[in-house]
Amino acid sequence: MKKMKTSTIIGRGLVILFLVIALLIFLLPLVWAAITSFKTVPEAYLWPPTYWPKEATWEGYINVWKFRDFGTMFRNSVIVSVISTVVCALFASFAAYGFSRFKFKGNKFVQFLFLFTQMVPAILLLLPYFIFMSKLKLINTHFSLILAYVSFSLPFCTYMLRSFIDSIPKDLDEAAMIDGANRTQILVQVIFPLALPGIAATALFGFLVAWNHYLFAMGLTTSPSMFTLPVGIASLNGEFRVAWNELMAGALIASLPALLLYVFLQKYFVQGLTSGAVKG
């Protein structure tokens, strides 16, 4: 018994040690970016590097926000990401409910087509999107980015949420029908509250896709006033010189909303993913 207790304690200790080491490895780039963002430009170029700013300054943050127009880019990212997330979560909810509750002919094939779109690299879709948006005269607008991001993330969101709704007993639908509720009322009043973790997971996924996507934002916008944060960060990489403190400050500004959302919604994200893995 004592030997089993000792081996269990040693095993747990090794697991904790491994997790701590993994955490430090994953946090190292973020910590180094934060340290570099508070350095001056000359100090950021020193070799060997300084592990703490000799003279901490907000210069990098002030420059990217004031002179690099990160305020406008941040606003564009918020507008595009929030609207894309709401639209994607709403459409995915209705589509997932339909796939889960209505067994029509070709149901599995349509779901396969949904997932097949995720196998196509985004770079192959850029030119068709650009031509399509040009025909509609939507280039350099928020709407073009919203449409691109929704269409790109909707299939996976639908599949993930469908798996979650499958775990909700159909008896609840039948009980609501007996009480006189129609399908819309069942979806809004019964399914939505129970599927909230899955909806939160799909919403978080949709937000991260829209917030971090560089390719569509670069290809479908032409003026700096419409650029999003990923494009703004890429523009900080100059041809002959890189202001590392500004680049790191911009990266941290861009990553902060996504980090905060993930911290608050991670339990829903994990729950939504694991539900989809168990019951697909």
GULUM-285682 format. One record per residue: residue in three letters; z, x negated, y of N, C-alpha, C, O, CB in turn. Coordinates in steps of 0.2 Angstrom, whole numbers, padded with zeros to 4 digits, always signed. Glycine has a CB too. Layout:
N
ALAZXYZXYZXYZXYZXY
...
% end
This chain:
280
MET+0000-0004-0006+0000+0000+0000+0000-0004+0006-0004-0003+0011+0006+0005+0000
LYS+0004-0010+0006+0005-0014+0012-0002-0018+0013-0004-0019+0019+0010-0019+0011
LYS-0005-0020+0007-0011-0023+0008-0017-0019+0011-0021-0021+0015-0014-0026+0001
MET-0017-0012+0009-0022-0007+0011-0020-0006+0019-0025-0006+0023-0021-0001+0008
LYS-0014-0006+0021-0012-0005+0028-0015-0011+0032-0018-0010+0037-0005-0004+0029
THR-0014-0017+0029-0016-0023+0033-0023-0024+0034-0026-0025+0039-0013-0030+0029
SER-0027-0022+0028-0034-0022+0028-0037-0017+0033-0042-0018+0037-0037-0021+0021
THR-0033-0011+0034-0036-0006+0038-0035-0008+0045-0039-0007+0050-0032+0000+0037
ILE-0029-0011+0047-0028-0014+0054-0032-0019+0056-0035-0019+0061-0020-0017+0054
ILE-0034-0024+0051-0039-0029+0052-0046-0026+0053-0049-0029+0058-0039-0034+0046
GLY-0047-0021+0049-0054-0018+0050-0055-0015+0057-0060-0016+0060-0055-0013+0045
ARG-0050-0011+0059-0050-0008+0066-0050-0013+0071-0053-0012+0076-0044-0003+0066
GLY-0046-0019+0070-0046-0024+0075-0053-0027+0076-0055-0028+0082-0041-0029+0073
LEU-0056-0028+0071-0063-0031+0071-0068-0026+0074-0072-0028+0078-0066-0033+0064
VAL-0067-0020+0073-0072-0015+0076-0071-0015+0083-0075-0015+0087-0071-0008+0073
ILE-0064-0015+0085-0063-0015+0093-0065-0021+0096-0068-0021+0101-0055-0014+0094
LEU-0064-0027+0093-0067-0033+0095-0074-0033+0096-0077-0035+0101-0065-0039+0091
PHE-0078-0030+0091-0085-0030+0092-0087-0025+0097-0092-0027+0101-0088-0027+0085
LEU-0084-0020+0098-0086-0015+0104-0084-0018+0110-0088-0017+0115-0082-0008+0103
VAL-0079-0022+0111-0077-0025+0117-0083-0030+0119-0085-0030+0125-0070-0028+0117
ILE-0085-0034+0114-0090-0039+0115-0096-0036+0117-0100-0038+0122-0091-0043+0109
ALA-0098-0030+0114-0104-0027+0115-0104-0024+0122-0109-0024+0126-0106-0021+0110
LEU-0098-0021+0124-0097-0018+0131-0098-0023+0136-0102-0022+0141-0091-0015+0132
LEU-0096-0029+0135-0096-0035+0140-0104-0037+0141-0106-0038+0146-0092-0041+0138
ILE-0107-0037+0135-0114-0039+0135-0118-0034+0139-0123-0036+0143-0117-0040+0128
PHE-0117-0028+0138-0121-0022+0141-0119-0022+0149-0123-0020+0153-0120-0016+0138
LEU-0113-0024+0150-0111-0023+0157-0112-0029+0161-0113-0029+0168-0103-0022+0158
LEU-0114-0035+0158-0115-0041+0162-0121-0041+0167-0120-0043+0172-0117-0046+0157
PRO-0127-0038+0165-0132-0037+0170-0130-0033+0176-0132-0035+0182-0138-0034+0167
LEU-0126-0027+0175-0124-0023+0180-0119-0027+0185-0120-0026+0191-0121-0017+0177
VAL-0114-0030+0182-0110-0034+0186-0113-0040+0190-0111-0041+0196-0104-0037+0181
TRP-0118-0043+0186-0121-0049+0190-0125-0046+0196-0126-0049+0201-0126-0053+0185
ALA-0129-0040+0195-0132-0037+0200-0128-0035+0206-0130-0036+0212-0136-0031+0198
ALA-0122-0033+0204-0117-0031+0210-0115-0037+0214-0114-0037+0220-0111-0027+0207
ILE-0114-0042+0210-0111-0049+0213-0117-0051+0218-0116-0053+0224-0109-0054+0208
THR-0123-0051+0215-0129-0054+0219-0130-0050+0225-0132-0052+0230-0135-0054+0215
SER-0129-0043+0225-0131-0039+0230-0126-0040+0236-0128-0039+0242-0130-0032+0228
PHE-0121-0043+0235-0116-0045+0241-0117-0052+0243-0113-0054+0248-0109-0044+0239
LYS-0122-0056+0241-0123-0063+0243-0128-0063+0249-0132-0058+0250-0126-0067+0237
THR-0128-0068+0253-0134-0069+0257-0140-0072+0254-0140-0074+0248-0132-0074+0263
VAL-0146-0071+0257-0152-0073+0254-0152-0081+0252-0154-0082+0246-0158-0072+0259
PRO-0150-0085+0256-0149-0092+0254-0145-0093+0248-0146-0097+0243-0147-0097+0259
GLU-0139-0090+0248-0134-0091+0242-0137-0088+0236-0136-0090+0230-0128-0087+0244
ALA-0141-0083+0236-0144-0080+0230-0149-0084+0227-0150-0083+0221-0147-0073+0232
TYR-0151-0089+0231-0156-0094+0228-0153-0100+0226-0156-0105+0223-0162-0096+0233
LEU-0147-0101+0226-0143-0107+0224-0144-0109+0217-0143-0104+0213-0136-0107+0227
TRP-0144-0115+0215-0144-0117+0208-0140-0123+0207-0142-0128+0211-0151-0118+0205
PRO-0135-0123+0203-0132-0118+0199-0130-0112+0203-0127-0113+0209-0127-0120+0194
PRO-0130-0106+0201-0128-0100+0205-0120-0100+0206-0117-0103+0202-0130-0094+0201
THR-0119-0097+0211-0112-0096+0212-0110-0089+0209-0113-0084+0209-0110-0095+0220
TYR-0104-0089+0206-0102-0083+0202-0098-0078+0206-0096-0073+0203-0097-0086+0196
TRP-0097-0080+0212-0094-0075+0217-0096-0077+0224-0097-0083+0226-0086-0076+0216
PRO-0098-0072+0228-0101-0073+0235-0096-0077+0239-0090-0076+0239-0102-0067+0238
LYS-0099-0083+0242-0094-0087+0246-0093-0083+0252-0087-0084+0255-0098-0094+0248
GLU-0097-0079+0255-0096-0075+0261-0099-0068+0259-0105-0067+0260-0099-0078+0267
ALA-0095-0063+0257-0098-0057+0255-0101-0053+0261-0098-0053+0266-0092-0053+0252
THR-0106-0050+0260-0110-0047+0266-0113-0040+0263-0115-0040+0257-0115-0051+0269
TRP-0114-0035+0267-0117-0029+0266-0124-0029+0268-0128-0024+0268-0114-0023+0269
GLU-0127-0035+0270-0133-0036+0272-0139-0033+0268-0143-0030+0270-0135-0044+0273
GLY-0138-0034+0261-0143-0032+0257-0144-0024+0257-0149-0022+0257-0142-0034+0250
TYR-0138-0021+0257-0138-0014+0257-0141-0011+0264-0144-0006+0264-0131-0011+0256
ILE-0139-0014+0269-0141-0012+0276-0148-0013+0276-0152-0008+0279-0137-0016+0281
ASN-0151-0018+0274-0158-0020+0275-0162-0015+0271-0167-0012+0273-0160-0027+0272
VAL-0160-0013+0264-0164-0009+0260-0164-0002+0263-0169+0002+0262-0162-0009+0253
TRP-0158+0000+0265-0157+0007+0268-0161+0008+0274-0163+0014+0276-0150+0009+0268
LYS-0160+0003+0279-0162+0004+0286-0169+0002+0287-0173+0005+0290-0158+0000+0290
PHE-0171-0004+0284-0178-0007+0286-0183-0006+0280-0189-0006+0281-0177-0014+0287
ARG-0180-0005+0274-0185-0003+0268-0186+0004+0267-0190+0006+0262-0182-0007+0262
ASP-0183+0008+0271-0184+0016+0271-0181+0018+0264-0185+0023+0262-0191+0017+0272
PHE-0176+0016+0262-0174+0018+0255-0171+0025+0256-0170+0029+0251-0168+0014+0252
GLY-0169+0027+0262-0166+0034+0263-0171+0039+0262-0170+0044+0258-0164+0035+0270
THR-0178+0038+0264-0183+0043+0263-0185+0043+0255-0186+0048+0252-0189+0041+0267
MET-0185+0037+0252-0186+0036+0245-0181+0040+0241-0182+0043+0236-0187+0029+0243
PHE-0175+0039+0243-0169+0042+0239-0170+0050+0240-0169+0053+0235-0162+0040+0242
ARG-0172+0052+0246-0173+0060+0247-0178+0062+0242-0178+0067+0239-0174+0061+0254
ASN-0184+0058+0242-0189+0060+0238-0187+0061+0230-0189+0065+0227-0195+0056+0239
SER-0184+0056+0228-0182+0055+0221-0177+0061+0220-0178+0064+0214-0178+0049+0220
VAL-0173+0063+0224-0168+0069+0223-0172+0075+0223-0171+0079+0218-0163+0069+0229
ILE-0176+0076+0227-0180+0082+0227-0184+0083+0221-0184+0088+0218-0185+0083+0233
VAL-0188+0078+0219-0192+0078+0213-0188+0079+0207-0190+0083+0202-0197+0072+0213
SER-0183+0075+0206-0179+0075+0200-0175+0082+0199-0175+0084+0194-0174+0069+0200
VAL-0172+0084+0204-0168+0090+0204-0172+0096+0202-0171+0100+0197-0164+0092+0210
ILE-0178+0097+0206-0182+0103+0204-0185+0102+0197-0186+0107+0193-0188+0103+0209
SER-0187+0096+0195-0190+0095+0189-0185+0096+0183-0187+0099+0178-0192+0087+0188
THR-0179+0094+0184-0174+0096+0179-0172+0103+0179-0172+0106+0173-0167+0092+0182
VAL-0172+0107+0184-0171+0114+0184-0176+0118+0180-0175+0122+0176-0170+0117+0191
VAL-0183+0116+0182-0189+0119+0179-0189+0118+0172-0190+0122+0168-0195+0117+0183
CYS-0188+0111+0170-0188+0109+0163-0183+0112+0159-0184+0115+0153-0188+0101+0163
ALA-0177+0113+0161-0171+0116+0157-0173+0123+0156-0171+0126+0151-0165+0115+0161
LEU-0175+0127+0162-0177+0134+0161-0182+0135+0156-0182+0139+0152-0179+0137+0168
PHE-0188+0132+0157-0194+0133+0152-0192+0131+0145-0194+0134+0140-0200+0129+0155
ALA-0188+0125+0144-0186+0123+0138-0182+0128+0134-0182+0129+0128-0183+0116+0138
SER-0177+0131+0138-0173+0137+0135-0177+0142+0133-0175+0145+0127-0168+0139+0141
PHE-0182+0145+0136-0186+0151+0134-0190+0149+0128-0190+0152+0123-0190+0153+0140
ALA-0193+0143+0129-0197+0141+0123-0193+0139+0117-0195+0141+0111-0201+0134+0125
ALA-0187+0136+0118-0183+0135+0112-0181+0141+0108-0180+0141+0102-0177+0130+0114
TYR-0179+0146+0112-0177+0152+0110-0182+0156+0106-0181+0159+0100-0174+0157+0115
GLY-0188+0155+0109-0194+0158+0105-0195+0155+0098-0196+0158+0093-0200+0158+0109
PHE-0195+0148+0098-0196+0145+0092-0191+0146+0087-0192+0146+0081-0197+0137+0093
SER-0185+0147+0089-0179+0148+0085-0179+0154+0082-0177+0155+0076-0173+0146+0089
ARG-0180+0160+0086-0179+0166+0084-0185+0170+0081-0185+0175+0078-0176+0170+0089
PHE-0191+0168+0083-0197+0172+0081-0201+0167+0077-0204+0162+0079-0202+0174+0088
LYS-0202+0169+0071-0206+0165+0066-0213+0168+0065-0215+0171+0060-0202+0166+0059
PHE-0217+0166+0070-0224+0168+0070-0228+0163+0067-0226+0158+0065-0226+0169+0078
LYS-0234+0165+0065-0239+0161+0062-0241+0155+0066-0243+0156+0072-0245+0165+0059
GLY-0240+0149+0063-0242+0143+0067-0236+0140+0070-0237+0136+0075-0247+0144+0071
ASN-0230+0143+0069-0224+0141+0073-0223+0133+0072-0222+0130+0077-0218+0145+0070
LYS-0223+0131+0066-0222+0124+0064-0227+0120+0067-0226+0114+0070-0221+0123+0057
PHE-0233+0122+0067-0239+0118+0070-0239+0117+0077-0240+0112+0080-0246+0121+0068
VAL-0237+0122+0081-0236+0122+0088-0230+0117+0090-0231+0113+0094-0234+0129+0091
GLN-0225+0117+0086-0219+0113+0087-0222+0106+0086-0220+0101+0089-0213+0114+0082
PHE-0226+0105+0081-0229+0098+0079-0233+0096+0085-0232+0090+0087-0233+0098+0073
LEU-0237+0100+0088-0241+0098+0094-0236+0096+0100-0238+0092+0103-0245+0104+0096
PHE-0231+0100+0100-0226+0098+0106-0224+0091+0105-0223+0087+0110-0220+0103+0106
LEU-0222+0089+0099-0219+0082+0098-0224+0077+0098-0223+0072+0100-0215+0082+0091
PHE-0230+0079+0096-0236+0074+0096-0237+0072+0103-0240+0066+0104-0242+0078+0093
THR-0236+0076+0108-0238+0074+0115-0233+0068+0117-0235+0064+0121-0237+0080+0120
GLN-0227+0067+0113-0223+0062+0115-0225+0055+0112-0222+0050+0114-0216+0064+0112
MET-0230+0055+0108-0233+0049+0105-0238+0046+0109-0240+0040+0108-0235+0051+0098
VAL-0240+0050+0114-0246+0047+0118-0243+0043+0124-0238+0046+0128-0250+0053+0121
PRO-0244+0037+0125-0242+0033+0130-0243+0036+0137-0249+0038+0138-0244+0026+0130
ALA-0238+0035+0141-0239+0038+0148-0245+0035+0152-0248+0038+0156-0233+0037+0152
ILE-0247+0029+0151-0252+0025+0154-0259+0029+0153-0263+0029+0157-0253+0018+0152
LEU-0260+0032+0146-0266+0035+0145-0266+0042+0148-0272+0045+0149-0266+0036+0137
LEU-0261+0045+0150-0261+0051+0154-0262+0051+0161-0263+0056+0165-0254+0055+0152
LEU-0261+0045+0164-0261+0044+0171-0268+0046+0174-0268+0049+0179-0259+0037+0173
LEU-0273+0043+0171-0280+0045+0174-0281+0052+0174-0284+0055+0179-0285+0041+0170
PRO-0280+0055+0168-0282+0063+0168-0277+0066+0173-0280+0071+0176-0280+0065+0161
TYR-0271+0064+0174-0267+0068+0179-0269+0067+0186-0270+0071+0190-0259+0065+0178
PHE-0272+0060+0187-0274+0059+0194-0280+0063+0195-0281+0066+0201-0276+0051+0194
ILE-0285+0063+0191-0291+0067+0192-0289+0075+0193-0292+0078+0197-0296+0066+0186
PHE-0285+0077+0189-0283+0084+0189-0280+0086+0196-0281+0091+0199-0278+0086+0183
MET-0275+0081+0198-0272+0082+0204-0276+0082+0210-0276+0085+0215-0266+0078+0205
SER-0281+0077+0209-0286+0076+0215-0290+0082+0216-0292+0084+0221-0291+0070+0213
LYS-0292+0085+0210-0296+0092+0210-0292+0097+0214-0295+0101+0218-0298+0094+0203
LEU-0286+0097+0213-0282+0102+0216-0279+0100+0223-0276+0104+0226-0276+0104+0211
LYS-0281+0094+0225-0279+0092+0231-0271+0091+0232-0268+0093+0237-0282+0096+0237
LEU-0268+0089+0227-0261+0088+0226-0259+0081+0226-0253+0080+0226-0258+0092+0220
ILE-0263+0076+0227-0261+0069+0227-0257+0068+0233-0258+0071+0238-0267+0065+0227
ASN-0251+0064+0232-0247+0062+0237-0242+0068+0239-0241+0069+0245-0250+0060+0243
THR-0240+0072+0235-0236+0078+0236-0230+0078+0231-0231+0075+0225-0240+0085+0236
HIS-0225+0081+0233-0219+0082+0228-0221+0086+0222-0219+0085+0216-0213+0085+0231
PHE-0226+0091+0223-0227+0096+0218-0231+0092+0212-0230+0093+0206-0232+0101+0220
SER-0235+0087+0214-0239+0083+0208-0234+0079+0204-0235+0079+0198-0244+0078+0212
LEU-0229+0076+0207-0224+0073+0203-0220+0077+0199-0218+0076+0193-0219+0069+0208
ILE-0218+0083+0202-0214+0088+0198-0218+0091+0192-0215+0091+0186-0212+0094+0202
LEU-0224+0092+0193-0228+0095+0187-0229+0089+0182-0229+0091+0176-0235+0097+0190
ALA-0230+0083+0184-0231+0078+0179-0225+0077+0175-0225+0076+0169-0233+0071+0183
TYR-0219+0076+0179-0213+0075+0175-0210+0081+0170-0208+0079+0165-0207+0074+0180
VAL-0212+0087+0173-0210+0093+0168-0214+0093+0162-0211+0093+0157-0211+0099+0172
SER-0221+0092+0163-0225+0092+0157-0224+0086+0152-0225+0086+0146-0232+0091+0159
PHE-0221+0080+0155-0220+0074+0151-0213+0075+0147-0213+0073+0141-0219+0068+0155
SER-0208+0078+0150-0202+0079+0147-0200+0086+0143-0196+0086+0139-0196+0078+0152
LEU-0204+0091+0145-0203+0097+0142-0204+0098+0134-0199+0101+0131-0208+0102+0145
PRO-0209+0094+0131-0209+0095+0124-0203+0093+0120-0200+0096+0116-0215+0091+0121
PHE-0200+0087+0122-0194+0084+0119-0188+0088+0120-0184+0090+0116-0193+0077+0121
CYS-0188+0091+0126-0182+0095+0128-0182+0101+0124-0177+0104+0122-0182+0097+0136
THR-0188+0104+0123-0189+0110+0119-0187+0109+0112-0183+0113+0109-0196+0113+0120
TYR-0189+0104+0109-0187+0102+0102-0180+0101+0101-0177+0104+0097-0191+0096+0100
MET-0177+0098+0106-0170+0096+0106-0166+0103+0106-0161+0104+0103-0168+0091+0111
LEU-0167+0107+0111-0164+0113+0112-0165+0118+0107-0160+0122+0105-0166+0116+0119
ARG-0171+0118+0104-0172+0123+0098-0167+0121+0092-0165+0126+0089-0179+0122+0096
SER-0166+0115+0091-0162+0113+0086-0155+0115+0087-0151+0117+0083-0162+0105+0085
PHE-0153+0115+0094-0146+0117+0096-0145+0125+0095-0140+0127+0092-0145+0115+0103
ILE-0151+0129+0097-0150+0136+0096-0151+0138+0089-0148+0143+0087-0156+0139+0100
ASP-0154+0134+0085-0154+0136+0078-0147+0136+0075-0145+0140+0070-0158+0131+0074
SER-0142+0132+0078-0135+0132+0075-0131+0138+0077-0126+0139+0075-0132+0126+0077
ILE-0134+0142+0082-0130+0148+0084-0132+0154+0080-0138+0155+0079-0132+0150+0092
PRO-0127+0157+0076-0129+0162+0072-0133+0168+0074-0132+0170+0080-0122+0165+0069
LYS-0138+0170+0071-0142+0176+0073-0139+0182+0073-0141+0187+0076-0148+0176+0068
ASP-0133+0183+0069-0129+0189+0069-0127+0191+0076-0126+0197+0078-0123+0188+0065
LEU-0126+0186+0081-0124+0187+0088-0130+0191+0091-0128+0196+0095-0122+0181+0091
ASP-0136+0189+0090-0142+0193+0093-0142+0200+0090-0143+0205+0094-0148+0189+0091
GLU-0141+0201+0084-0141+0207+0081-0136+0212+0083-0137+0218+0085-0141+0207+0073
ALA-0130+0209+0084-0124+0213+0087-0125+0215+0094-0124+0221+0096-0118+0209+0087
ALA-0128+0211+0098-0130+0212+0105-0135+0218+0105-0135+0222+0110-0132+0206+0109
MET-0140+0217+0101-0146+0223+0100-0143+0229+0099-0145+0234+0101-0151+0221+0095
ILE-0138+0229+0094-0134+0236+0092-0131+0239+0098-0131+0245+0099-0129+0235+0087
ASP-0128+0234+0103-0125+0237+0109-0130+0238+0114-0128+0241+0120-0120+0231+0111
GLY-0137+0238+0113-0142+0240+0118-0145+0234+0122-0148+0236+0127-0139+0245+0122
ALA-0143+0228+0121-0146+0223+0125-0153+0221+0123-0155+0221+0117-0141+0216+0124
ASN-0157+0219+0128-0164+0217+0126-0164+0210+0125-0159+0206+0126-0169+0219+0131
ARG-0170+0207+0124-0170+0200+0122-0168+0195+0128-0165+0190+0127-0177+0198+0120
THR-0170+0197+0134-0168+0193+0140-0161+0193+0141-0158+0188+0143-0172+0196+0146
GLN-0158+0199+0140-0150+0200+0141-0147+0196+0136-0142+0192+0137-0148+0207+0141
ILE-0149+0196+0130-0146+0192+0124-0147+0184+0126-0142+0180+0125-0150+0193+0118
LEU-0153+0182+0128-0154+0175+0130-0149+0173+0136-0146+0168+0135-0161+0174+0132
VAL-0148+0177+0141-0144+0175+0147-0137+0176+0146-0133+0172+0148-0147+0180+0153
GLN-0135+0182+0142-0128+0183+0142-0125+0180+0135-0118+0180+0135-0127+0190+0142
VAL-0129+0179+0130-0126+0177+0124-0128+0170+0122-0123+0166+0121-0128+0182+0118
ILE-0134+0168+0122-0136+0162+0120-0135+0156+0125-0133+0151+0123-0144+0162+0119
PHE-0137+0158+0132-0136+0153+0137-0128+0150+0137-0127+0144+0137-0137+0155+0144
PRO-0123+0154+0137-0116+0151+0137-0115+0147+0131-0111+0142+0132-0111+0157+0138
LEU-0117+0149+0125-0116+0146+0119-0120+0139+0119-0117+0134+0116-0117+0150+0113
ALA-0126+0139+0122-0130+0133+0121-0129+0129+0127-0133+0124+0128-0137+0136+0121
LEU-0124+0130+0131-0123+0126+0137-0123+0118+0136-0126+0114+0140-0116+0127+0140
PRO-0120+0116+0130-0120+0108+0129-0127+0106+0128-0129+0101+0130-0116+0107+0123
GLY-0131+0110+0124-0138+0108+0123-0142+0108+0129-0146+0104+0130-0141+0113+0118
ILE-0141+0113+0133-0145+0114+0140-0143+0108+0144-0147+0105+0148-0143+0121+0143
ALA-0136+0106+0144-0134+0100+0149-0138+0094+0146-0140+0090+0150-0127+0100+0148
ALA-0138+0093+0139-0141+0087+0137-0149+0087+0139-0151+0082+0140-0141+0087+0129
THR-0152+0093+0138-0159+0093+0140-0160+0092+0147-0165+0088+0149-0163+0099+0138
ALA-0156+0094+0151-0156+0093+0159-0155+0086+0160-0158+0083+0165-0151+0098+0162
LEU-0150+0083+0157-0149+0076+0158-0155+0072+0157-0157+0067+0160-0143+0073+0155
PHE-0158+0073+0151-0164+0069+0149-0170+0070+0154-0173+0066+0156-0166+0072+0142
GLY-0171+0077+0156-0176+0078+0161-0175+0075+0167-0179+0072+0170-0177+0085+0162
PHE-0169+0074+0169-0167+0071+0176-0168+0064+0175-0171+0061+0180-0159+0072+0178
LEU-0166+0060+0170-0167+0053+0169-0175+0051+0169-0177+0046+0171-0164+0051+0163
VAL-0179+0056+0166-0186+0054+0165-0189+0054+0172-0192+0050+0174-0189+0060+0161
ALA-0187+0060+0176-0190+0060+0183-0187+0055+0188-0190+0052+0192-0188+0067+0186
TRP-0180+0053+0187-0177+0049+0191-0180+0041+0190-0180+0038+0195-0170+0049+0191
ASN-0181+0040+0184-0183+0033+0183-0190+0031+0182-0192+0025+0182-0179+0031+0176
HIS-0194+0036+0182-0201+0035+0180-0205+0032+0186-0205+0034+0192-0205+0042+0178
TYR-0208+0026+0184-0212+0023+0189-0219+0024+0189-0222+0024+0195-0211+0015+0188
LEU-0222+0025+0183-0230+0025+0183-0233+0031+0187-0237+0030+0191-0232+0025+0176
PHE-0230+0037+0186-0233+0043+0189-0232+0042+0196-0236+0044+0200-0230+0049+0186
ALA-0226+0040+0198-0224+0040+0205-0229+0035+0209-0230+0036+0215-0217+0038+0206
MET-0230+0029+0206-0235+0025+0209-0242+0027+0209-0246+0026+0214-0235+0018+0205
GLY-0244+0031+0204-0251+0033+0203-0253+0039+0207-0259+0040+0209-0253+0034+0196
LEU-0248+0043+0208-0249+0050+0211-0247+0050+0219-0248+0055+0222-0246+0055+0207
THR-0244+0045+0221-0242+0045+0228-0246+0039+0232-0247+0034+0229-0235+0044+0229
THR-0248+0040+0238-0252+0035+0242-0248+0032+0248-0250+0027+0251-0258+0038+0243
SER-0243+0036+0251-0240+0034+0257-0233+0032+0256-0230+0036+0252-0241+0039+0262
PRO-0230+0027+0260-0223+0026+0259-0218+0032+0260-0213+0032+0257-0221+0020+0264
SER-0220+0037+0264-0216+0042+0265-0215+0047+0259-0211+0051+0259-0219+0046+0271
MET-0219+0046+0254-0219+0050+0248-0216+0046+0242-0216+0048+0236-0225+0053+0246
PHE-0215+0039+0243-0213+0035+0237-0206+0037+0235-0202+0039+0239-0213+0028+0239
THR-0205+0036+0228-0198+0037+0225-0195+0030+0225-0198+0025+0226-0199+0041+0219
LEU-0188+0030+0222-0185+0024+0222-0188+0019+0217-0188+0013+0219-0178+0026+0219
PRO-0190+0021+0211-0193+0016+0207-0199+0012+0210-0200+0006+0210-0196+0019+0201
VAL-0203+0016+0214-0208+0012+0218-0206+0008+0223-0208+0002+0225-0213+0018+0221
GLY-0200+0010+0227-0197+0006+0232-0194+0000+0229-0195-0005+0233-0192+0011+0235
ILE-0191+0000+0224-0188-0006+0221-0194-0011+0219-0193-0017+0220-0184-0004+0214
ALA-0199-0008+0216-0205-0013+0214-0208-0016+0221-0210-0022+0220-0210-0009+0211
SER-0208-0012+0226-0210-0015+0232-0206-0021+0235-0209-0025+0239-0211-0010+0238
LEU-0200-0021+0233-0196-0027+0235-0197-0034+0232-0195-0039+0234-0188-0025+0234
ASN-0201-0033+0227-0204-0040+0224-0210-0042+0228-0215-0040+0226-0206-0038+0216
GLY-0208-0047+0232-0214-0049+0237-0218-0054+0233-0217-0056+0228-0211-0053+0243
GLU-0224-0055+0237-0229-0060+0234-0227-0067+0234-0228-0071+0229-0236-0059+0238
PHE-0223-0069+0239-0221-0076+0239-0214-0077+0239-0211-0083+0238-0224-0079+0246
ARG-0210-0072+0240-0203-0072+0241-0200-0066+0239-0202-0061+0240-0201-0074+0248
VAL-0194-0067+0235-0190-0061+0233-0183-0061+0236-0180-0066+0235-0190-0060+0225
ALA-0181-0056+0240-0174-0056+0243-0170-0053+0237-0169-0047+0237-0174-0052+0250
TRP-0167-0057+0234-0163-0055+0228-0157-0051+0229-0156-0046+0226-0161-0061+0224
ASN-0154-0052+0235-0149-0047+0237-0151-0040+0238-0148-0035+0237-0145-0050+0243
GLU-0157-0040+0242-0160-0033+0243-0162-0030+0237-0161-0024+0236-0165-0034+0248
LEU-0165-0034+0232-0167-0031+0226-0162-0028+0222-0162-0023+0219-0171-0036+0222
MET-0156-0032+0221-0151-0030+0217-0147-0024+0220-0145-0019+0217-0146-0036+0216
ALA-0147-0024+0227-0144-0018+0231-0148-0012+0230-0145-0006+0228-0143-0020+0238
GLY-0154-0012+0230-0159-0007+0229-0158-0004+0222-0158+0002+0221-0166-0008+0230
ALA-0158-0009+0217-0157-0007+0210-0150-0003+0209-0150+0002+0205-0157-0013+0205
LEU-0145-0005+0212-0138-0002+0211-0138+0005+0214-0136+0010+0212-0133-0006+0214
ILE-0141+0005+0220-0142+0012+0224-0146+0017+0219-0144+0023+0219-0145+0011+0230
ALA-0151+0015+0216-0155+0019+0212-0152+0021+0205-0153+0027+0203-0162+0016+0210
SER-0148+0016+0203-0144+0018+0196-0138+0022+0197-0136+0025+0192-0143+0011+0193
LEU-0135+0022+0203-0129+0025+0204-0129+0033+0202-0124+0035+0198-0126+0025+0211
PRO-0133+0037+0204-0133+0044+0203-0134+0045+0195-0131+0050+0192-0139+0048+0206
ALA-0139+0041+0192-0140+0042+0185-0133+0040+0181-0131+0044+0176-0145+0038+0182
LEU-0130+0035+0183-0124+0033+0180-0118+0038+0180-0115+0040+0176-0121+0026+0183
LEU-0118+0041+0186-0112+0046+0187-0114+0052+0183-0109+0055+0180-0112+0048+0195
LEU-0120+0054+0183-0122+0060+0179-0120+0059+0172-0118+0063+0168-0129+0062+0180
TYR-0122+0053+0169-0121+0052+0162-0114+0051+0161-0111+0054+0155-0124+0045+0160
VAL-0110+0049+0165-0102+0048+0164-0099+0055+0163-0095+0057+0159-0099+0045+0170
PHE-0102+0060+0168-0099+0067+0167-0102+0071+0162-0099+0076+0160-0100+0070+0174
LEU-0108+0070+0160-0111+0074+0155-0113+0071+0148-0116+0074+0144-0118+0076+0158
GLN-0110+0065+0147-0111+0061+0141-0109+0065+0135-0112+0065+0130-0108+0055+0141
LYS-0103+0069+0135-0101+0073+0129-0106+0078+0127-0107+0079+0122-0094+0076+0130
TYR-0109+0081+0133-0114+0086+0131-0120+0083+0128-0124+0086+0124-0116+0090+0138
PHE-0122+0077+0131-0128+0074+0129-0128+0072+0121-0132+0073+0117-0130+0068+0133
VAL-0122+0069+0120-0121+0067+0113-0120+0073+0108-0123+0073+0103-0114+0063+0112
GLN-0117+0079+0110-0117+0085+0106-0124+0088+0105-0125+0090+0100-0112+0090+0110
GLY-0128+0088+0110-0134+0091+0110-0139+0087+0105-0142+0089+0101-0138+0091+0116
LEU-0138+0080+0105-0142+0076+0101-0140+0076+0094-0144+0077+0089-0142+0068+0103
THR-0133+0076+0093-0131+0076+0086-0132+0083+0082-0133+0084+0076-0123+0075+0086
SER-0132+0089+0087-0134+0095+0084-0141+0095+0081-0143+0098+0076-0133+0101+0089
GLY-0146+0092+0086-0153+0092+0084-0154+0087+0077-0158+0089+0074-0157+0089+0089
ALA-0149+0082+0077-0150+0078+0071-0148+0081+0064-0151+0080+0059-0146+0071+0072
VAL-0143+0085+0065-0140+0089+0059-0144+0094+0057-0146+0095+0051-0133+0091+0060
LYS-0146+0099+0062-0150+0105+0060-0157+0105+0063-0157+0107+0069-0146+0111+0061
GLY-0162+0102+0061-0168+0102+0064-0173+0107+0061-0179+0107+0064-0171+0095+0063
% end
